[in-house]
Amino acid sequence: MKLLRFGPFRQEKPGILLADGTRRDCSSIVRDYDAEFFRTGGLATLAEVVRARSATLPLVPEAERWGAPVARPGKVICVGLNYAEHAKESGAELPKEPLIFMKAANTVVGPYDDVLIPRRSVKTDWEVELGVIIGRDASYVASPDVALEYVAGYSVSHDVSEREFQLERGGQWVKGKSSDTFNPLGPYLVTRDEVKDPQALALTLDLNGERRQTGSTSTMVFNVATLVHYISQFMTLEAGDLINTGTPPGVGLGMKPPKYLVEGDVVELEVEGLGKQRQRLGQA
């Protein structure tokens, strides 16, 4: 299934994308795609209803905004330097263990919402990533072999970063990662059963029509199963949490000279099989 949410910001309703390209309103079946939905078997219930009567569900008007496909997550966990070539362009050593940091949940917005450059920012950067949405609470997962059983699905995730705040202002990376609108997500969540291999997905990002990032999840240093297992040894991954799994090379920081986003820029992202995003850069 392809789960989506629609409507005004923070008033979104749950929906689903059908094979014919129509969006259907599922708010009569489930309240929202949140932690409770995933924990209480909501995916299975929704699948049964969709199989039985998808064509009878109300159509979502085309003009309705696309929201993030999951409700505000409890945690957004990010993985740094998870592609060797990105580590190289960043001038960093390849990590021996997954490099984990947090991104505030206020960053999560819809796939076509404007990204707002923070005040006093001169180094706002782009990062296309595979997003992993947790489907049930995961604590001390036994091994990577069973880790994907805790995954609800996958989505396109844009880990926008302010490099001065991140790297030059002291402290941890969270300052450069947590500005409002810094994590467009979607357009939909593709359930795990429809993604044959999360380690065989192409990723691209274009800036103003020019290709900046090209990569594949096959080149991750630590794959999705390893990440879910690893992170669960340090904290409980709760249903509805989002993991951003790292970005391939081609970010603005790595260009010579570096290039950063400015007001009016348009960024377009795609992950194979998971849809496309498009954002215009505005000013906070």
One Martini backbone bead per residue (centre of mass of N, CA, C, O) as a GRO file, in nm:
protein
  284
    1MET     BB    1   0.101   0.033   0.011
    2LYS     BB    2  -0.002   0.390  -0.007
    3LEU     BB    3   0.056   0.623   0.225
    4LEU     BB    4  -0.133   0.921   0.318
    5ARG     BB    5  -0.164   1.280   0.358
    6PHE     BB    6  -0.418   1.543   0.403
    7GLY     BB    7  -0.411   1.886   0.423
    8PRO     BB    8  -0.365   2.087   0.654
    9PHE     BB    9  -0.148   2.182   0.869
   10ARG     BB   10  -0.215   1.977   1.143
   11GLN     BB   11  -0.499   1.855   0.969
   12GLU     BB   12  -0.461   1.582   0.876
   13LYS     BB   13  -0.550   1.306   0.671
   14PRO     BB   14  -0.603   0.987   0.587
   15GLY     BB   15  -0.463   0.793   0.309
   16ILE     BB   16  -0.466   0.662  -0.036
   17LEU     BB   17  -0.292   0.514  -0.307
   18LEU     BB   18  -0.384   0.414  -0.607
   19ALA     BB   19  -0.318   0.264  -0.912
   20ASP     BB   20  -0.487   0.508  -1.064
   21GLY     BB   21  -0.389   0.781  -0.885
   22THR     BB   22  -0.580   0.798  -0.655
   23ARG     BB   23  -0.710   0.963  -0.380
   24ARG     BB   24  -0.807   0.832  -0.056
   25ASP     BB   25  -1.026   0.843   0.210
   26CYS     BB   26  -0.951   0.703   0.559
   27SER     BB   27  -1.107   0.849   0.810
   28SER     BB   28  -1.332   0.612   0.858
   29ILE     BB   29  -1.104   0.398   0.966
   30VAL     BB   30  -0.882   0.610   1.058
   31ARG     BB   31  -0.736   0.867   1.229
   32ASP     BB   32  -0.416   0.795   1.196
   33TYR     BB   33  -0.060   0.791   1.121
   34ASP     BB   34   0.043   0.657   1.410
   35ALA     BB   35   0.145   0.489   1.675
   36GLU     BB   36  -0.130   0.351   1.726
   37PHE     BB   37  -0.176   0.237   1.446
   38PHE     BB   38   0.075   0.049   1.440
   39ARG     BB   39   0.040  -0.102   1.720
   40THR     BB   40  -0.284  -0.198   1.643
   41GLY     BB   41  -0.292  -0.305   1.333
   42GLY     BB   42  -0.365  -0.095   1.104
   43LEU     BB   43  -0.248  -0.211   0.844
   44ALA     BB   44  -0.426  -0.466   0.828
   45THR     BB   45  -0.700  -0.328   0.836
   46LEU     BB   46  -0.661  -0.148   0.589
   47ALA     BB   47  -0.608  -0.371   0.381
   48GLU     BB   48  -0.887  -0.502   0.398
   49VAL     BB   49  -1.055  -0.259   0.309
   50VAL     BB   50  -0.915  -0.204   0.040
   51ARG     BB   51  -0.980  -0.479  -0.089
   52ALA     BB   52  -1.301  -0.450  -0.059
   53ARG     BB   53  -1.341  -0.089  -0.090
   54SER     BB   54  -1.168   0.132  -0.244
   55ALA     BB   55  -1.382   0.261  -0.455
   56THR     BB   56  -1.568   0.384  -0.203
   57LEU     BB   57  -1.378   0.582  -0.134
   58PRO     BB   58  -1.313   0.894  -0.102
   59LEU     BB   59  -1.216   1.149  -0.276
   60VAL     BB   60  -0.938   1.348  -0.324
   61PRO     BB   61  -0.875   1.644  -0.396
   62GLU     BB   62  -0.630   1.770  -0.596
   63ALA     BB   63  -0.584   2.043  -0.420
   64GLU     BB   64  -0.485   1.892  -0.194
   65ARG     BB   65  -0.265   1.870   0.031
   66TRP     BB   66   0.045   1.726   0.099
   67GLY     BB   67   0.149   1.540   0.348
   68ALA     BB   68   0.286   1.372   0.563
   69PRO     BB   69   0.251   1.016   0.594
   70VAL     BB   70   0.308   1.091   0.894
   71ALA     BB   71   0.291   1.166   1.191
   72ARG     BB   72   0.436   1.310   1.427
   73PRO     BB   73   0.717   1.206   1.544
   74GLY     BB   74   0.893   1.118   1.819
   75LYS     BB   75   1.138   1.048   1.619
   76VAL     BB   76   1.448   1.163   1.460
   77ILE     BB   77   1.681   0.953   1.305
   78CYS     BB   78   2.022   0.986   1.214
   79VAL     BB   79   2.268   0.913   0.953
   80GLY     BB   80   2.604   0.951   0.923
   81LEU     BB   81   2.816   0.879   0.679
   82ASN     BB   82   2.665   0.626   0.484
   83TYR     BB   83   2.857   0.727   0.247
   84ALA     BB   84   3.166   0.723   0.130
   85GLU     BB   85   3.160   0.973  -0.069
   86HIS     BB   86   3.043   1.170   0.140
   87ALA     BB   87   3.269   1.155   0.343
   88LYS     BB   88   3.486   1.256   0.149
   89GLU     BB   89   3.353   1.538   0.075
   90SER     BB   90   3.353   1.613   0.400
   91GLY     BB   91   3.633   1.523   0.536
   92ALA     BB   92   3.569   1.227   0.649
   93GLU     BB   93   3.563   0.956   0.825
   94LEU     BB   94   3.482   0.641   0.832
   95PRO     BB   95   3.271   0.479   1.015
   96LYS     BB   96   3.266   0.198   1.239
   97GLU     BB   97   2.997   0.315   1.327
   98PRO     BB   98   2.711   0.438   1.353
   99LEU     BB   99   2.612   0.774   1.303
  100ILE     BB  100   2.425   0.934   1.556
  101PHE     BB  101   2.139   1.156   1.529
  102MET     BB  102   1.923   1.431   1.581
  103LYS     BB  103   1.588   1.539   1.485
  104ALA     BB  104   1.342   1.736   1.496
  105ALA     BB  105   0.993   1.701   1.461
  106ASN     BB  106   0.933   1.998   1.338
  107THR     BB  107   1.056   1.931   1.042
  108VAL     BB  108   0.801   1.785   0.948
  109VAL     BB  109   0.679   1.777   0.614
  110GLY     BB  110   0.580   1.813   0.314
  111PRO     BB  111   0.685   1.743  -0.023
  112TYR     BB  112   0.569   2.057  -0.126
  113ASP     BB  113   0.682   2.231   0.071
  114ASP     BB  114   0.837   2.480   0.192
  115VAL     BB  115   1.167   2.583   0.244
  116LEU     BB  116   1.315   2.744   0.523
  117ILE     BB  117   1.541   2.981   0.566
  118PRO     BB  118   1.714   3.077   0.807
  119ARG     BB  119   1.809   3.304   1.001
  120ARG     BB  120   2.139   3.379   0.919
  121SER     BB  121   2.166   3.203   0.668
  122VAL     BB  122   2.442   3.059   0.432
  123LYS     BB  123   2.426   2.705   0.468
  124THR     BB  124   2.200   2.565   0.303
  125ASP     BB  125   2.128   2.216   0.252
  126TRP     BB  126   2.121   1.910   0.073
  127GLU     BB  127   1.940   1.572   0.127
  128VAL     BB  128   1.895   1.269   0.006
  129GLU     BB  129   1.672   1.007   0.145
  130LEU     BB  130   1.605   0.721   0.316
  131GLY     BB  131   1.307   0.643   0.472
  132VAL     BB  132   1.223   0.497   0.796
  133ILE     BB  133   0.936   0.332   0.925
  134ILE     BB  134   0.814   0.239   1.221
  135GLY     BB  135   0.581  -0.032   1.325
  136ARG     BB  136   0.730  -0.126   1.598
  137ASP     BB  137   0.854  -0.175   1.882
  138ALA     BB  138   1.223  -0.141   1.938
  139SER     BB  139   1.414  -0.355   2.161
  140TYR     BB  140   1.674  -0.531   2.135
  141VAL     BB  141   1.732  -0.651   1.876
  142ALA     BB  142   1.864  -0.953   1.801
  143SER     BB  143   1.897  -0.899   1.476
  144PRO     BB  144   1.924  -0.818   1.146
  145ASP     BB  145   1.741  -1.058   1.042
  146VAL     BB  146   1.474  -0.915   1.207
  147ALA     BB  147   1.453  -0.598   1.167
  148LEU     BB  148   1.238  -0.560   0.929
  149GLU     BB  149   0.984  -0.637   1.108
  150TYR     BB  150   0.986  -0.320   1.227
  151VAL     BB  151   0.890  -0.222   0.946
  152ALA     BB  152   0.652  -0.041   0.766
  153GLY     BB  153   0.835   0.163   0.576
  154TYR     BB  154   0.887   0.393   0.298
  155SER     BB  155   1.062   0.712   0.215
  156VAL     BB  156   1.104   1.024   0.123
  157SER     BB  157   1.393   1.219   0.240
  158HIS     BB  158   1.477   1.558   0.357
  159ASP     BB  159   1.795   1.650   0.491
  160VAL     BB  160   1.817   1.939   0.596
  161SER     BB  161   2.108   2.172   0.618
  162GLU     BB  162   2.307   2.373   0.842
  163ARG     BB  163   2.647   2.409   0.837
  164GLU     BB  164   2.715   2.624   1.042
  165PHE     BB  165   2.542   2.516   1.274
  166GLN     BB  166   2.670   2.226   1.267
  167LEU     BB  167   3.011   2.299   1.246
  168GLU     BB  168   3.062   2.623   1.377
  169ARG     BB  169   2.876   2.637   1.674
  170GLY     BB  170   2.894   2.401   1.830
  171GLY     BB  171   2.839   2.099   1.926
  172GLN     BB  172   2.591   1.947   1.791
  173TRP     BB  173   2.406   1.882   1.494
  174VAL     BB  174   2.108   1.968   1.565
  175LYS     BB  175   2.117   2.275   1.488
  176GLY     BB  176   2.150   2.204   1.162
  177LYS     BB  177   1.859   2.010   1.156
  178SER     BB  178   1.593   2.177   1.323
  179SER     BB  179   1.452   2.344   1.140
  180ASP     BB  180   1.196   2.448   1.002
  181THR     BB  181   1.126   2.228   0.728
  182PHE     BB  182   1.392   2.008   0.740
  183ASN     BB  183   1.164   1.745   0.664
  184PRO     BB  184   1.066   1.632   0.404
  185LEU     BB  185   0.786   1.397   0.345
  186GLY     BB  186   0.754   1.192   0.071
  187PRO     BB  187   0.435   1.136  -0.043
  188TYR     BB  188   0.473   0.836   0.070
  189LEU     BB  189   0.410   0.521   0.216
  190VAL     BB  190   0.579   0.225   0.158
  191THR     BB  191   0.529  -0.078   0.215
  192ARG     BB  192   0.735  -0.340   0.278
  193ASP     BB  193   0.596  -0.549   0.072
  194GLU     BB  194   0.669  -0.335  -0.184
  195VAL     BB  195   0.982  -0.371  -0.101
  196LYS     BB  196   1.207  -0.588  -0.198
  197ASP     BB  197   1.480  -0.383  -0.179
  198PRO     BB  198   1.630  -0.133   0.012
  199GLN     BB  199   1.929  -0.202  -0.143
  200ALA     BB  200   1.784  -0.108  -0.457
  201LEU     BB  201   1.787   0.226  -0.462
  202ALA     BB  202   1.743   0.511  -0.625
  203LEU     BB  203   1.898   0.842  -0.606
  204THR     BB  204   1.781   1.190  -0.644
  205LEU     BB  205   1.898   1.539  -0.715
  206ASP     BB  206   1.763   1.861  -0.800
  207LEU     BB  207   1.886   2.193  -0.900
  208ASN     BB  208   1.734   2.380  -1.110
  209GLY     BB  209   1.756   2.112  -1.317
  210GLU     BB  210   2.021   2.003  -1.175
  211ARG     BB  211   2.226   1.752  -1.114
  212ARG     BB  212   2.362   1.652  -0.783
  213GLN     BB  213   2.233   1.363  -0.710
  214THR     BB  214   2.370   1.022  -0.716
  215GLY     BB  215   2.235   0.700  -0.610
  216SER     BB  216   2.256   0.405  -0.383
  217THR     BB  217   2.163   0.184  -0.134
  218SER     BB  218   2.394  -0.025  -0.203
  219THR     BB  219   2.626   0.194  -0.072
  220MET     BB  220   2.590   0.150   0.204
  221VAL     BB  221   2.752   0.093   0.492
  222PHE     BB  222   2.469   0.070   0.647
  223ASN     BB  223   2.203  -0.100   0.658
  224VAL     BB  224   1.886  -0.112   0.756
  225ALA     BB  225   1.903  -0.358   0.945
  226THR     BB  226   2.149  -0.258   1.102
  227LEU     BB  227   2.025   0.006   1.208
  228VAL     BB  228   1.787  -0.104   1.367
  229HIS     BB  229   1.950  -0.283   1.550
  230TYR     BB  230   2.152  -0.074   1.663
  231ILE     BB  231   1.962   0.145   1.779
  232SER     BB  232   1.806  -0.060   1.976
  233GLN     BB  233   2.059  -0.070   2.183
  234PHE     BB  234   2.002   0.252   2.286
  235MET     BB  235   1.692   0.259   2.191
  236THR     BB  236   1.363   0.298   2.147
  237LEU     BB  237   1.178   0.211   1.879
  238GLU     BB  238   0.899   0.370   1.776
  239ALA     BB  239   0.612   0.391   1.655
  240GLY     BB  240   0.664   0.628   1.385
  241ASP     BB  241   0.942   0.648   1.351
  242LEU     BB  242   1.234   0.811   1.203
  243ILE     BB  243   1.478   0.711   0.955
  244ASN     BB  244   1.774   0.853   0.841
  245THR     BB  245   2.021   0.690   0.616
  246GLY     BB  246   2.149   0.893   0.432
  247THR     BB  247   2.379   1.038   0.188
  248PRO     BB  248   2.488   1.097  -0.104
  249PRO     BB  249   2.668   1.242  -0.315
  250GLY     BB  250   2.634   1.617  -0.384
  251VAL     BB  251   2.663   1.830  -0.192
  252GLY     BB  252   2.731   2.156  -0.128
  253LEU     BB  253   2.978   2.114   0.063
  254GLY     BB  254   3.144   1.938  -0.171
  255MET     BB  255   3.189   2.171  -0.335
  256LYS     BB  256   3.403   2.359  -0.582
  257PRO     BB  257   3.276   2.555  -0.442
  258PRO     BB  258   3.053   2.593  -0.229
  259LYS     BB  259   2.689   2.532  -0.233
  260TYR     BB  260   2.386   2.711  -0.165
  261LEU     BB  261   2.084   2.793  -0.065
  262VAL     BB  262   1.826   3.000  -0.207
  263GLU     BB  263   1.595   3.204  -0.269
  264GLY     BB  264   1.397   3.026  -0.524
  265ASP     BB  265   1.476   2.762  -0.518
  266VAL     BB  266   1.464   2.423  -0.671
  267VAL     BB  267   1.380   2.103  -0.536
  268GLU     BB  268   1.437   1.759  -0.656
  269LEU     BB  269   1.317   1.434  -0.554
  270GLU     BB  270   1.422   1.074  -0.563
  271VAL     BB  271   1.293   0.741  -0.502
  272GLU     BB  272   1.273   0.440  -0.596
  273GLY     BB  273   0.924   0.373  -0.570
  274LEU     BB  274   0.860   0.653  -0.369
  275GLY     BB  275   0.887   0.907  -0.533
  276LYS     BB  276   0.832   1.266  -0.529
  277GLN     BB  277   0.983   1.587  -0.483
  278ARG     BB  278   0.899   1.951  -0.417
  279GLN     BB  279   1.090   2.257  -0.351
  280ARG     BB  280   1.077   2.576  -0.225
  281LEU     BB  281   1.269   2.851  -0.138
  282GLY     BB  282   1.256   3.031   0.155
  283GLN     BB  283   1.188   3.266   0.427
  284ALA     BB  284   1.184   3.303   0.778
   0.00000   0.00000   0.00000
